[in-house]
Amino acid sequence: MPLRPLPLRPPPGRRLRHMLWWIAPTLLAMAAVIAVAVNGGPPGFTTGSRAEADQAGADSVPDFAAGLPWPDEGQTSLAVQGVGNLGTRGAQTPVPIASVTKVMTAYVILRDHPLHGDEEGPAISADQQAADESVSGTESTAPVRAGRDYSQRQLLQLLLLPSGNNIARLLARWDAGSEEAFVAKMNQAASGLGMNRTTYTDASGIESTTVSTSQDQLKLAREAMKNDVFRKIVATPSATIPGSPGTVLNTNTLLRMPGVVGLKTGSSTPAGGNLVWAATARDDGRGPLVLGVVLHQQAGTSAEQGLHAALDRSEKLITAVREGLTADARRSA
């Protein structure tokens, strides 16, 4: 096989972009503030046509993307906000996504009932069904007491950190009157985001008929991470919720890595291990946001084994993407 020629020095525009990212993060922060005023989104996140361009921008894929440690099974999609897609591996055939479903559940709840800053939101009374389901030994749940009021933010924490299926159904009933009506909202939202290979049949993901693809979940992750309340919750390693005994731990153990800021795990025997993750391009918390979706890892094994595989492979991807972006920026400076 002939040796590949060394890449030519990038054009001035691209070289300047990389120099600014690597040498002058302060200038980037200022640019992000300007972007908020123009695009209507928070710093570091793209909206509207910019997000669509990121998704379609195959010509912006860095050279290092081909050499990333892509999982050899399931589906994986990666993107860097403001840079473009890093690619997708695996046939985009809809597969069960387990508790990754809860990203859409939270997205619809926060769309219908917005929270801002440190707002707790309205009080929501836990019904008997949610309390009874919290002691189930067959699915992931979060303990709540019937008749006790919890704030909307607290229930979102119980939904996204310990991945409470009973909380997903409780929030669905609170928002839409029934889980069935809420699921219709989820599918409507998916359609609006262009998630054309996604079907939700429940609010928690326990049903194997709730299916999606890595590319579709990447679209949702982009949108969900524009919400500052959602971002803050999914970046929380643990929380103490009044009325819920002990400390609530986030199932996303990659939050121990510096610069990892989310997002959501999901695992079951039919779904395998799944993880939607978000991390800054540098482990010091600077640089653009990197988003990844890893689905259907070791499906058919135990939920624990599948999740361990998804976490392990995602950790390798985060490390490799950071190294690639750093090396690319240094070569271009």
C-alpha positions in Angstrom: 0.0 0.0 0.0 1.6 3.4 -1.0 2.4 5.8 1.8 -0.1 8.5 2.3 1.5 11.9 1.6 1.8 14.3 4.5 -1.1 16.7 4.7 -0.6 20.2 3.3 -0.6 23.1 5.7 -4.3 24.1 6.1 -5.5 27.3 4.5 -5.2 30.5 6.5 -8.9 30.5 7.6 -8.8 27.1 9.1 -5.3 27.7 10.6 -6.6 30.9 12.3 -9.6 29.1 13.7 -7.5 26.4 15.3 -5.0 29.0 16.7 -7.9 30.9 18.3 -9.3 27.7 19.8 -6.0 26.5 21.2 -4.1 29.7 22.1 -6.9 32.1 23.0 -9.9 30.5 24.7 -10.9 33.8 26.1 -11.5 35.1 22.6 -13.6 32.0 21.9 -15.7 32.7 25.0 -16.3 36.3 23.7 -17.3 34.9 20.3 -19.7 32.5 22.0 -21.4 35.4 23.8 -21.9 37.1 20.5 -23.4 33.8 19.1 -26.0 33.8 21.9 -27.2 37.2 20.8 -27.4 36.1 17.1 -28.6 32.6 17.4 -30.6 32.7 20.7 -28.8 29.8 22.3 -26.4 29.5 25.2 -22.6 29.7 24.8 -21.1 26.6 23.3 -24.3 25.4 21.7 -25.5 25.8 18.1 -29.1 26.4 17.0 -31.1 26.5 13.8 -29.2 26.3 10.5 -25.8 26.1 12.3 -26.8 22.8 14.0 -28.1 21.5 10.7 -24.8 22.5 9.0 -22.9 20.6 11.7 -24.9 17.5 11.1 -24.5 17.7 7.3 -20.9 18.9 7.2 -19.1 15.8 6.0 -16.4 18.0 4.5 -15.4 19.3 7.9 -14.6 15.8 9.4 -11.0 16.0 10.8 -8.5 13.5 9.4 -8.0 11.8 12.8 -11.7 10.7 12.9 -11.0 7.6 10.8 -8.5 6.4 13.4 -10.7 6.7 16.4 -11.4 3.5 18.5 -14.9 3.1 17.0 -16.8 0.2 18.7 -16.9 -2.8 16.4 -20.5 -3.5 17.2 -23.7 -1.6 17.5 -24.0 2.0 16.4 -21.9 5.1 17.2 -22.2 8.7 16.1 -19.9 11.6 17.1 -19.9 15.4 16.6 -18.0 18.4 17.8 -20.1 21.6 18.1 -18.9 24.3 15.8 -16.6 21.9 14.0 -18.8 19.2 12.5 -19.5 15.5 12.5 -16.8 13.1 13.3 -18.8 10.3 11.6 -21.1 7.4 12.3 -20.3 3.7 12.5 -22.9 0.8 12.3 -26.0 0.4 10.3 -28.6 2.9 11.3 -31.3 0.3 11.9 -33.6 1.2 14.9 -32.7 -0.7 18.0 -34.0 -0.7 21.6 -32.5 2.2 23.6 -33.6 1.4 27.2 -33.3 4.4 29.6 -31.7 6.6 27.0 -35.4 7.2 26.3 -35.5 9.5 29.3 -33.6 12.2 27.4 -36.7 12.7 25.4 -38.9 12.5 28.5 -37.0 15.2 30.1 -36.9 17.3 26.9 -40.7 17.2 26.6 -41.2 18.0 30.3 -38.8 21.0 30.1 -40.4 22.2 26.8 -43.9 22.0 28.3 -42.9 23.3 31.8 -39.7 25.5 31.4 -37.4 26.0 34.3 -34.8 28.8 34.5 -31.7 29.1 36.6 -32.2 27.5 40.0 -36.0 27.4 39.9 -37.5 24.3 41.5 -40.7 24.5 39.5 -44.2 23.4 40.6 -44.8 20.9 43.4 -45.8 17.5 42.1 -47.5 15.0 44.4 -46.3 11.4 44.1 -49.2 9.1 43.5 -49.7 5.6 44.9 -48.7 4.1 41.6 -45.3 5.8 41.6 -44.8 4.8 45.2 -45.7 1.1 44.6 -43.5 0.9 41.5 -40.5 2.4 43.4 -40.0 -1.0 45.2 -40.0 -3.0 42.0 -37.1 -5.4 41.7 -37.4 -5.8 38.0 -36.6 -2.3 36.7 -34.6 0.8 37.7 -36.7 2.9 40.1 -36.3 5.8 42.5 -38.0 5.8 45.9 -40.9 8.2 46.5 -43.6 8.3 49.1 -47.3 8.5 48.1 -48.8 11.9 48.8 -45.5 13.6 49.3 -44.8 16.7 47.2 -41.6 16.9 45.1 -40.5 19.8 42.9 -40.3 19.4 39.2 -36.5 19.8 39.4 -36.3 17.0 42.1 -38.3 14.6 39.9 -36.1 15.4 36.9 -33.1 14.6 39.1 -34.7 11.3 40.1 -35.5 10.6 36.4 -32.0 11.3 35.0 -29.5 10.3 37.8 -30.7 6.9 39.1 -32.9 6.5 36.0 -36.2 6.0 37.8 -38.7 4.3 35.5 -41.5 5.1 38.0 -40.5 8.7 37.8 -40.8 8.8 34.0 -44.3 7.4 34.2 -45.2 9.8 37.0 -44.0 12.8 35.1 -45.8 11.6 32.0 -49.1 11.4 33.9 -48.5 14.8 35.4 -47.8 16.4 32.1 -50.3 14.7 29.8 -52.8 12.9 32.0 -51.7 9.5 30.9 -48.5 7.8 29.7 -50.1 7.1 26.4 -50.9 10.8 25.8 -47.3 11.7 26.8 -45.8 9.2 24.5 -47.7 10.8 21.6 -46.0 14.1 22.6 -42.6 12.3 22.6 -43.1 11.0 19.0 -44.4 14.4 17.9 -41.2 16.0 19.3 -39.0 13.4 17.6 -40.6 14.1 14.3 -40.1 17.8 14.7 -36.4 17.2 15.3 -36.0 15.1 12.2 -35.6 11.8 14.2 -37.2 9.8 11.4 -36.0 6.4 12.6 -37.2 6.7 16.2 -40.4 5.3 17.8 -41.3 5.8 21.4 -43.8 3.4 22.9 -43.2 4.3 26.6 -41.8 7.1 28.7 -39.1 5.1 30.5 -37.6 2.9 27.8 -38.4 -0.4 29.6 -40.3 -1.5 26.5 -38.0 -3.0 23.8 -40.4 -1.5 21.2 -39.0 2.0 22.0 -36.3 2.2 19.3 -33.9 4.7 17.8 -30.6 5.1 16.1 -27.3 6.8 17.1 -27.8 9.5 14.5 -31.3 10.3 15.8 -30.2 10.4 19.4 -27.4 12.7 18.5 -30.0 15.1 17.1 -31.8 15.0 20.4 -28.7 15.4 22.4 -27.9 18.6 20.5 -31.3 20.1 21.4 -31.5 18.8 25.0 -28.1 20.3 25.8 -29.2 23.8 24.9 -31.3 23.8 28.0 -29.3 25.0 31.0 -31.4 23.1 33.6 -31.0 19.9 31.7 -27.3 20.4 31.3 -26.9 21.1 35.0 -28.8 18.0 36.1 -27.1 15.5 33.8 -23.7 16.9 34.9 -24.5 16.1 38.5 -22.7 13.0 39.9 -25.0 12.7 42.9 -27.8 14.6 44.7 -29.8 14.5 48.0 -33.5 14.6 47.5 -35.8 15.3 50.5 -38.1 12.4 50.8 -35.8 10.0 49.0 -33.5 8.1 51.4 -29.7 8.4 51.1 -27.7 9.9 48.2 -28.9 9.6 44.7 -26.1 8.5 42.4 -25.8 9.2 38.7 -25.5 6.0 36.7 -23.2 7.7 34.3 -19.9 7.0 36.0 -17.9 8.8 33.3 -18.7 12.0 35.1 -15.6 11.2 37.2 -13.5 12.2 34.1 -12.6 15.9 34.0 -14.6 17.7 31.5 -17.4 15.1 31.1 -20.7 16.9 31.5 -23.3 14.3 30.8 -25.5 12.7 29.6 -27.6 9.5 30.0 -27.1 5.8 30.3 -29.5 3.0 29.3 -29.2 -0.8 29.4 -31.2 -4.0 29.2 -30.8 -7.4 27.8 -32.4 -6.6 24.4 -31.0 -3.1 24.2 -27.5 -3.9 25.4 -25.5 -1.1 26.8 -26.2 2.5 25.6 -24.7 5.8 26.5 -25.3 9.4 25.2 -22.4 11.4 26.4 -21.2 15.0 26.4 -17.7 16.3 27.1 -15.7 19.4 26.5 -12.9 19.1 24.0 -10.3 19.7 26.7 -10.2 18.1 30.1 -9.9 21.5 31.7 -13.5 22.2 30.7 -12.5 24.5 27.7 -13.0 24.1 24.0 -16.1 23.1 22.1 -18.6 20.5 23.2 -18.2 16.9 21.9 -21.3 14.8 21.8 -21.3 11.0 21.4 -23.9 8.3 21.1 -23.0 4.6 21.6 -25.8 2.1 21.2 -26.4 -1.7 21.3 -23.2 -2.8 23.0 -23.2 -6.5 23.9 -26.9 -6.8 23.4 -28.3 -10.2 24.6 -26.0 -10.2 27.6 -26.9 -8.8 31.0 -27.8 -5.2 31.4 -24.7 -4.7 33.7 -22.4 -6.2 31.1 -23.8 -4.2 28.3 -23.6 -0.9 30.2 -20.0 -1.6 31.3 -19.1 -2.1 27.6 -20.8 1.2 26.6 -19.1 3.1 29.3 -15.7 1.6 28.6 -15.9 2.3 24.8 -17.2 5.8 25.3 -14.3 6.6 27.7 -11.8 5.5 25.0 -13.6 7.6 22.4 -13.6 10.7 24.6 -9.9 10.4 25.3 -9.1 9.8 21.6 -11.2 12.6 20.3 -9.5 15.0 22.7 -6.1 13.8 21.6 -7.1 14.2 18.0 -8.4 17.7 18.4 -5.4 18.8 20.3 -2.9 17.3 17.8 -4.9 18.8 14.9 -4.9 22.2 16.6 -1.1 22.1 17.2 -0.4 21.1 13.6 -2.5 23.9 12.3 -1.0 26.6 14.6 
